[in-house]
Amino acid sequence: MKFETRAIHESTIIDPATGGIGGSLQLSTTFERAEDGSYPGGYVYTRESNPNRLALERGLAVLEGGVDAAAFSSGSGATMTLLQALQSGDHVVVPQDMYYGLRRLMQEVFALAGLRFSYIDMADLNAVEQAVTQDTRLVIIETPSNPLLKITDIQAVGEITHAAGAYLAVDNTILTPVLQRPLELGADFVIHATTKYMGGHSDVLGGALIAREATELWQRIQLVQHLGGSVPSPFDCWLVARGLQTLAYRMRGHNDNAQKVAAFLAEHPAIDAVLYPGLETHAGNAVHSRQSGGGGGLMSVLVKGEAEAAINAAAKVRVFTRATSFGGVHSLIEHRASVEGPDSTTPGNLLRLSIGLEHPDDLIADLDHALGS
Ligand SMILES: *Cc1c(COP(=O)(O)O)cnc(C)c1O
């Protein structure tokens, strides 16, 4: 069956007791044993397994084309558990311009616990070749990256990684499996902040890891999660699973709207550059078109002038909402450097736009007004 059909049928369980097609919410933390000591329902304790989490994990595995998935209490929690499954002394290669919260997690937490990190430009395959050695255990990439929307060649980095005997994990939060399937391109793991497009309505925090094969590292990840407990609540699982049902249609809407907004901004006199991989002028467009089905819903723009010009433009929007994050139905605009704080390397004149599901004409008119033409 096709993606849309599976997305609807494989991430929900019709409630057997009532026939409710929205599925039931199982809030129990503990499950009854039979007289012989067995567990008739297959569940023991909710930190290890819960029906709502299992349904979500099955949906995530199916949509990314993996053998298994683990749902987490946040996107950061997913990457944290992946790193906790490594051992002191392991070498990890990550992007220079990765999601800033994860860069801080690496620098301020895991570097102190003995993991060794190399921060490199993943768009430069020579730099990847040089950084990945026989000591490397894991390579993490984000493509497109956030907030610079740089493109990494997933297949090429996968080959370099595997030649060194390491694992490749790809953060697929920005495109989702509707537009990009890293496991089919050779990645070992996919990472998601389901907080973004999978939840899709800015009302649930969550994360996920999906595995191409049940490798030794995957078993260790599951062990760390079961013992450590960075699991989502049943209701959070139910919300994300509901989001999966409409994911394909929402992603098409985000993608079509963003393509129109990007084309408009690229011609706008108040804009210096539009960072959006769906534009032919983007440096990574050739690689991106080969490995994905569209530019997605996220873009950044460099406003002509300094930080003040960008902040002033963001102050004038009426349809866009000034807020961080992305992936919901509301269009959001954000001055990224001031959210990232004093150690940010993001250009001061950069605004990040999450293109929502409003009508594109209204979004374009709003930006045109805000940019003062
Ligand atoms: C948002 C985001 C995260 C963090 O997810 P949280 O749910 O906020 O912890 C990680 N990676 C990427 C690419 C993100 O966009």
The ligand as an SDF file (V2000), in Angstrom:
LIG
                    3D

 15 15  0  0  0  0  0  0  0  0999 V2000
   13.5830   21.1990   17.0680 C   0  0  0  0  0  0  0  0  0  0  0  0
   14.7090   20.3720   16.6550 C   0  0  0  0  0  0  0  0  0  0  0  0
   15.3660   19.5450   17.5700 C   0  0  0  0  0  0  0  0  0  0  0  0
   14.9860   19.5220   19.0440 C   0  0  0  0  0  0  0  0  0  0  0  0
   13.7070   19.0040   19.2520 O   0  0  0  0  0  0  0  0  0  0  0  0
   12.9600   19.2680   20.6450 P   0  0  0  0  0  0  0  0  0  0  0  0
   11.6950   18.4620   20.5120 O   0  0  0  0  0  0  0  0  0  0  0  0
   12.7230   20.7430   20.7510 O   0  0  0  0  0  0  0  0  0  0  0  0
   13.8430   18.7730   21.7280 O   0  0  0  0  0  0  0  0  0  0  0  0
   16.4020   18.7680   17.1030 C   0  0  0  0  0  0  0  0  0  0  0  0
   16.8050   18.7770   15.8140 N   0  0  0  0  0  0  0  0  0  0  0  0
   16.1900   19.5720   14.9050 C   0  0  0  0  0  0  0  0  0  0  0  0
   16.6430   19.5680   13.4980 C   0  0  0  0  0  0  0  0  0  0  0  0
   15.1300   20.3860   15.2960 C   0  0  0  0  0  0  0  0  0  0  0  0
   14.5410   21.1660   14.4110 O   0  0  0  0  0  0  0  0  0  0  0  0
  1  2  1  0
  2  3  1  0
  2 14  2  0
  3  4  1  0
  3 10  2  0
  4  5  1  0
  5  6  1  0
  6  7  2  0
  6  8  1  0
  6  9  1  0
 10 11  1  0
 11 12  2  0
 12 13  1  0
 12 14  1  0
 14 15  1  0
M  END
$$$$
